[in-house]
Every structure is written in C-alpha cells, then in structure tokens.
C-alpha cells in the first residue's frame, strides 16, 4: 500500500498575479478543479466519486460514503479532495503514478501557471506503520521533489523577444478578442487566457452554491458592477487560526498517538486516522461555507433596508454586492461593498466559531460523521472545543489597484493574528480567538501598514491613535485559565460598536446629536497628542453631555485615552491609546438600525 499526495504551491501568488478580478476568480476556479474534478477523473477507479456537478454537498457525500481500501476489491481510497490538494491510499504504486501523471499533465495543458506536484510514499501496511509518520514523510518528500523541479517561471522565457501580455506582463501567446464592449483587443499570455476561460465555470459553481441556500440573486461579476453600488469597496482576507498546526499534528490531535501507545491494534488506529482526517477536512469546508452564507444573508437584509430608506430601485437590485474569490477550507477572500464590510466580517467570524462548536447536519446519514469531529480535534489541539479565525479588511476606492489592496489585507490579517499570540491559556499555549483589523485608505500615498500605523503615533511613540485589532469572540468564551484577559478587554469589539453607536444618536428632530463639524475638530485634535486632544475634548464635552458624548470617555475619566501594554524589545511598555479614530473611520461604513441620514452616516473623516 502507498500514500499519494498531490498539492499545488504558491496559490495566492497565482490567483492574485494581476489586478483583473475576472482573472483572479478564474485562477481560483482552476486551483479548485486541480484537487477535485481533475483528480477524481484521473483514474477509472476514482470516477464514480466525481458527482459531475458543481454541488459541493454531492462531492462531500461521495467522499464520506467510500468503501475502505482492501474491502470488496477496492484498490483506491480518497482521504482528501479539496481545492489545490488531494491525498489518497492506493494498493500499488502504478495507480499512484498514473494519477499523478494525469493530474500534472492536465494542469500543465489547461492551467500552465499552476505549480502542482505529487509524491508517493514508500510501501507500508496499515498494521505495520503509524499513518501519522507516513503522512509526515510524504509531505517532506513532496517538498524535496518540488525543490528539485525548475520553477514555473522558466516555462515562460522572454527570448526570443515576444509581445508582452496586456495584463500579466508574461510573454503573449495569442491575440484575444474583447469579451465586452468596454474592452479592446489585446495580447494575452497562456496563463491569462486559461484564467479567463474558467471564469464562467466559477460563476456557475457560485450560482449553484447560492441556489443551495435558496438565494435567487447572483454575485457581482466584477468591480464594474460593484461601482454601480458602492463608492467604496472592501478587499477582505480571512483565515483560520492554527488549522495548519492541527493538520501537521493530526496523529496526536485525533487521539491516535495515545491509542497506539496504549496497545490498541495499529490497523484499527490507522483506520480511525483516515476517517477522522477526511471528516475534519469536510466539516471545516462546511463550517466556512455556512458562516459565509449566514453573513451574506445578513448583509443582504441590511442592504434591502438601506435601499428602502433611500427609495432606490435600479436595474442592479438583483445582484449581490459581493464577489468571493477564494472560499474553501478555512480560507475566505472576497471583494464587497465597503459599507457594511466590518459587520459582515464580524458576523462571519462569530458564525464560524459557532459552526465549528455546534455543527448541525440535517442528513441523518452524515450527522455522526461530521458533527463531533471539529470540537473533539480542537479540544485536543487548543483545549477549546471550537476553532476561530482572523480577518483583514482593506477599504479602498474602486479604482485602487487590487493587488495592493490585497497585500494590505494580508498585513492586516497578520496584525489581527497577534491577538491569539498575545492571549494564552494554561501551559503558555496560544489561545485561538477570532479578531479583525481594518484600514480605510482615504489617500493613495501608500499601502504599507507599518508605515501607515507609524504616522498614527504621537508624543514620541507614547500615544497611539488606534486600538486595532479588535477581538470578535465574546469574552465569556475565554477559559478561566486564560492569561492577558485585561489586555484583551481593551480590544473588545463592543468598545468599537458602542462608540460608533454614540456617533449615530439622533435628537427629537431626527438629526445627529454630534455634528460633523465637532467630530472633525476632535479628529484633528488627536494628532496634537494626548494632552491637546483631551483639552479639545473637554471643551465640547459639557456642551454635548446630554447628547451622549460621554460614551466616548475611557473609563470614568473625561479622557479619550486608556492605558495599554505592548511588548517592546521583550519587555512590556505602557502606552496611551484611543478608540475614537477607529470609530470615526468605521462609522463611514457602518450599517446602523438607527441610521436615517439618507442611508449614510455622513463623512466623519
């Protein structure tokens, strides 16, 4: 018996290589097809697993209902078949070689820019060797094989001199006709051509997903459609916390290591490992999908309310102002309307935690298969019976380069993930907690987060004008032994929400109690440093005390600032921070139930 692994590399670089969203979604579709359709149609013994439809639920059911290898003449058993990755057991090496050959050849022909590689383990028997060791060995073998291969960049040499692709800068391979009246004829590389060809396949798969959740509208096809909705768009990237760590140590996290140590039959333990690995992967897909759809329905309802407030009905009303690019595993990347993006991701992250803790499967045949797997594995890995995720949200003007915005969202998600590194449970183990960070690019002077945040520091670095990132997980979810709870309470999402709500308070005439002029004045005063900002705040605080301005206070003091501890050179350092600037930035993109200013909060910059 052999373990076969097929995996793509450099997915983010491949998907987001250009600023054209139609190419980004086409690249995402190609990556998905490598690990699903192309893999499951690579061998006659696998074809019965491919449902021939774009319904993820059908594929999951087929994978869960497989017969184990070695029973009734079964020679191949699939463990994982997901976007960009496939893992399976084969009874002989020739089967594995044929499958790898088929997948890599088809990828080279139909998706030439994707870096896909396969590896086959040494022969073993389920009753002789722990599968956890075999999985680790085949992953290392795959990395060595990939290192020995030439880079994908060498497939597209520039000599002899050829025309350049209009979007990717790679050597042009064909002259493309325009897809719409807004485009001109252009030279395209082979990579660009294949990405664009698969855009319609992606649209069909997303449409099938929406219908599965009884949503009749379709996603926006491109930024041009979003522009008709939105003055601002949000580029969002979300990723699970510690999921890679779970898979790397799955033998231990699934309890197989302990069962093997206690003397249980190795063949039985290995069979449990295969089943748990498959179930965990599928359950993770389901949780991500459900969390996204739940957040989408909430955003759709909010948009319906806003349109009724504005009394706007245009021909684009049947299109959702969202364009998902990556949706699978624990990853989510999308472009959506900037207004409501923060609440959308808050809903997604909280729902992701809820789904991973209490996944409810209506299909009775799959309930026992999927409902308990994530809480059990997560409890073993993090001492918490659920998973969490973090998100980075870059809010930009529609014409801002998408690649730069995505890079900013990547920096923001790394900032958000510092929450789980700062918050630790017993045994000094990082505690998984959902958090998000965001930034609004009001100007195009740069998209480097470190440089942007450095400009928001005053008083020789002792005062920071932001409190981001924010913890999304409810604090009552934190275990009693969790350390740094005081630090986390300073970054609780409810602090931001309470201040944004205070900015929307209306008087009896329906006008906002805190006028924009005063908010502009407070915003400008923040850059004077702590003393100057507080002095300006106290000047107007008594005047507007009855209008709820006291909600901007930090603690019981008439100050906009609170003390916070950060790590500086290995030591803790106390600084002053404010949440006002965060609230002012967020308020411009907040959907508020009390909002009655033409459906917009107004410009609070």
Secondary structure, DSSP 8 states (H G I E B T S, - for coil): -EEEEEEEE-HHHHHTSSS-HHHHHHHHHHHHHHHTHHHHTSSTTTGGG--SSS-HHHHHHHHHT---TTSTT--EEEEEEETTEEEEEESSHHHHHHHHHHHHHHHHHH-TT-EEEEEE-----TTTS-HHHHHHHHHHHHHHHHHHS--GGGGS---S---B-TTT-SB--EEE--SSTT---EEE-HHHHHHHHTHHHHHHHHHHHHHHTT--SEE--SHHHHHHH-SEEEEEEEEESSHHHHHHTHHHHTTHHHHHHTT--HHHHHHHHHHHHHHHHHHHHHHHHHHHHHHHHHHHHHHHHHHHHHT---TTTTEESEEEEEEETTEEEEEEESTTHHHHHHHHHHHHHHHHHS---S-HHHHHHHTTHHHHHHHHHHSSSS--EEEEEEEEETTS-HHHHHHHHHHHHHHHTHHHHHSEEGGGEE----EEEEEE-SS-S---HHHHHHTTEETTTTEES---SEE-S-GGGS-TT-S-HHHHHTTBHHHHHHHHHHHT-B-TTS-BSS-HHHHHHHHHHHTT-HHHHHHHHHHHHTTTGGGTGGGG-STTSS-SEEEEEEEETTEEEEEEEESHHHHHHHHTT---TT--STTS-----
